[in-house]
């Protein structure tokens, strides 16, 4: 099985990036969706902005989520290290499985961090279209992580047991 994975990896690394054999299009779509959350329209034309029930708490709550998400992304990246980190969902050739640090709480702490940032921004600016965009990001990240996990199970024999032990995106829940 490991020899098959190495041969597949070699073939995939020779393919042009635009063919998306290592998940390049997932990255392009994720960046576009995050840009939509951050820079896209907040509400429908002519609808006006909807106010948060507690206007003074909104920026504070949003900032807390943004900081928590950024810290989770940062610590997830640090625990992965240079050997493992890649923007692509396909694991690097010499990668090792990481199941400590923030990876004890969720299997994809960097994705969870991105989702927290999206919803934190949504609360900060409080726009219905931003909220919709944040939900689209969350659904997309779930889809992307499913594809990534198929590759991780093929590469790491212990990944299936790790999946049973640790939740995917929300600690102790999902």
C-alpha positions, 0 to 999 in steps of 0.5 A: 500500500505504501508503494502504491501511495508513493507511485501515486504521489510521484504521478500527481507531483508531475501533473500541472497544478491546474489539473488539481490532482493534489486538491489545488482547486479546493485551495482556490475555492477556499480563498475565494470564499474567505474573500467573499466573507471578508470583502463581499456584500454585507446585505442585499441591495436596498435592504439596509443593515440589520443591527445586532441585538447587543450593539456594544457586545458585537465587536467584542464577541466578533474580535474574541472569535477572530483572535481564537481562530487566528490562534488556533490556525497559528498553533495548528501550523506550528504543530504541523511544522515545515515537514507537514504544512502545505496549503494543499489537502494532499499530504506531503511525501515525507509528512508524519501524522500529527495527533498532539497539541491542538490536533488532540482537540480536533483533526483540522484545527486550522480549518476550525480556526478559519471558520471561527475567523469567518463567523467572528467577522460576521458578528463584527460586521453583522450582515446577513449575506456575510452570515450566509457566506460564513455558512458556505465556508463552513460547509465547504471546509467540511467537504474539503476535509472529507477529501483530505481525510481519504488521502490521510487514511491512505498515507497513515495506517493509524489515521482511522483510529485517530478519526474514531478518537478525535472529532473533525471540526468541533471539539467533542461534537463534530 
